[in-house]
Amino acid sequence: MISKKLALYILLLSFLACSPQMQVTNVMNTKEVDKNSSIYVLPKTVIGIKIKVQREIELPGTYWQYAGKFLGTKNIISQKRESWKITNIDFSTYEIEDKQHYYVIQKPEKEKLTLLPFIEKELIFPIEGLKNERFLTFSNPKIIEPETDSLFKNFLTKPNLIERERTVYETVNNDSASYTVQKKQKLFSSKTEEEKAEEASDLLVRLRKRRFKLLASIEKNSIGDQVRQFAKEYPDGKALELMLKELGELENEILASFQGKKVIQNYEYYYEYSPSKTTGKYILFNFSEKKGISPAEQSSDNQYTIRFNMEHNTAELAKLVNQKDEIIYNYPVIRIPDYANFIIEKNNEFVISKRLKIFQFGNLISINLAN
């Protein structure tokens, strides 16, 4: 039974005022084109596949080696690690010209013909303004490496150059004897990483004390006189909320310089191709949890492929309308799209599928509705 959509495509032919003398042929079977001829092309469908992936990067903090000494914690990131996962796969379609199906309509000089209804329904394309053919492409996003300097801030509250004192010994010689003299020498040098870590941990303690005083002022009715005095000096309401938020963010930043950070990045990959009826299984891409997506030609642990199952909805209709294989048609040729179920698999295991309308899966039809 013909569906309503198929019937609609057929009824569109009623917009054409054709005569039996009209001849419609494929350009490849046409020797010449006269000035009264019209040329059009049939569409074919390109499938776009958008893959969203997430990259999680674990980065050790600037002072991770001193987390145990100054913070007493072992729950830290000590080396860089990353992992990838696919979060979403989505399908889309658009139509371009099918270079195998340009058609020439040759008609008597006084014969009127309009293809506008077919163009509006995108059943055919005019020659002018054809879309660019760009299928069989793979789009790779640029992978951005996080900058450690911008992720971990400097928490020095005192000058980086500090005065140090060291003991030096000098030998003094005179006419009768020689002896050693001990001297103290002062010099300036930059702080070591351990000294910077100690300063950051001290700042963390001070911040926590400050935050406690702010929080304690809220509970002024349940604690001692000293805290009630704080309540008179410290802000409340929105100001207090903002101060607590900023102190908390700064505290987390200092902790991250010891414990490390996790950075989440999201990327989109895009692949598209135009299948034919004889197309077999395609390798879309390879995937690794350590390296992410890689091109099909590179080996990996997980291989993602796409295949399809055609529905053949228009096959019987084509047999009914087209009595024989023709080279020259008396009426315009269109192609009613057919449906197929496209399936993406990972190592032959189902991942996702979608039913799509594909023009090149349909059959060519030329119908004389006048009879």
WOJONOR-V767211 format. One record per pair of residues at least 6 apart in sequence whose ideal C-beta (glycine too) atoms are under 7 Angstrom apart, sorted by the first residue. I is the first residue (numbers start at 0). J is the second residue. Records with the same first field share a line. If there is no record, write none. Layout:
I: J, J
This chain:
1: 316
5: 313, 316, 335
8: 122, 335
9: 366
11: 116, 117, 120, 122
12: 366, 368
13: 368
14: 113, 116
15: 112, 331
16: 111, 112
17: 112, 330
18: 107, 110
19: 329
20: 107
21: 104, 106, 110, 329, 330
22: 105, 327, 329
23: 102, 104, 328, 330, 331, 332, 365
24: 102, 103, 326, 327
25: 100, 101, 102
26: 101, 102, 103
28: 326
29: 103
32: 103
33: 105
35: 105, 106, 108
36: 103, 104, 105
37: 104, 112, 114
38: 101, 103, 126
39: 102, 114, 123, 124, 125
40: 96, 97, 100, 101, 123, 124, 126
41: 97, 100, 123, 334
42: 94, 95, 96, 97, 121, 124, 358
43: 94, 95, 97, 273, 358, 359
44: 92, 94, 273, 357, 358, 359
45: 92, 93, 95, 134, 271, 273
46: 90, 92, 271, 272, 274, 341, 355
47: 91, 92, 269, 271
48: 88, 90, 270, 271, 283
49: 89, 91, 267, 269
50: 85, 88, 268, 292
51: 86, 87, 265, 267
52: 83, 84, 85, 86, 266, 268, 291, 292
53: 84, 86, 263, 265
54: 81, 83, 264, 266, 291
55: 81, 82, 261, 263
56: 81, 145, 262
57: 76, 79, 80, 259, 261
58: 76, 79, 145, 147, 150, 259, 260, 262
59: 76, 77, 78, 79, 259
60: 151, 255, 256, 257, 258, 259, 260
61: 151, 256
62: 192, 196, 199, 256, 257
63: 75, 76, 77, 257, 259
65: 193, 196
66: 72, 75, 257, 258
67: 73
69: 196, 197, 200
70: 200, 257
72: 258
74: 258
75: 257, 258, 259
76: 258, 259
82: 288, 289
83: 288, 290, 291
84: 288
85: 286
88: 343, 350, 351
90: 341, 353, 355
92: 355
94: 121, 358
95: 130, 132
96: 124, 129, 130
97: 359
102: 332
104: 112, 331
106: 112
114: 123
117: 123, 333
118: 125
122: 333
123: 333
134: 271, 272, 273
135: 272
136: 271
137: 270, 294
138: 268, 269
139: 268
140: 266, 267, 268
143: 264
145: 262
150: 260
151: 255, 256
152: 252
154: 198, 199, 202, 253, 256
155: 195, 198
156: 198, 202
157: 198
159: 189, 190
160: 187, 188, 189
161: 187, 188, 190
162: 185, 187
163: 186, 188
164: 183, 185
165: 184, 186
166: 181, 183
167: 182, 184
168: 179, 181
169: 180, 182
170: 177, 179
171: 177, 178, 180
199: 253, 256
202: 253
203: 250, 253
206: 246, 249, 250
207: 250
209: 246
210: 243, 246
212: 229
213: 233, 239, 242, 243
215: 222, 226, 229
216: 226, 229, 230, 233
219: 226, 227, 230
234: 242
268: 292
270: 283, 284
272: 281
274: 307, 357
275: 359
276: 360
280: 304, 306
281: 304, 305
282: 295, 302, 304
283: 295, 303, 304, 305
284: 292, 293, 294, 295, 303
285: 293, 295, 297, 298, 299, 301, 302
286: 292, 299, 301, 303
287: 293, 299, 300, 301
293: 299
301: 345, 346
302: 346
303: 343, 345
304: 344
305: 341, 342, 343
306: 342
307: 339, 340, 341, 342
308: 339, 340
309: 337, 339, 360
310: 337, 338, 339
311: 337
312: 337, 338
313: 335, 337, 361, 362
314: 362
316: 335
317: 362, 364
320: 364, 366
321: 364, 365
328: 365
329: 367
330: 365, 366, 367
331: 365
332: 363, 365
333: 364
334: 358, 361, 362, 363
335: 361, 362, 364
336: 356, 357, 358, 360, 361
337: 357, 360, 361
338: 354, 355, 356
339: 355, 357, 360
340: 352, 354
341: 352, 353, 355
342: 349, 352
343: 350, 351
344: 350
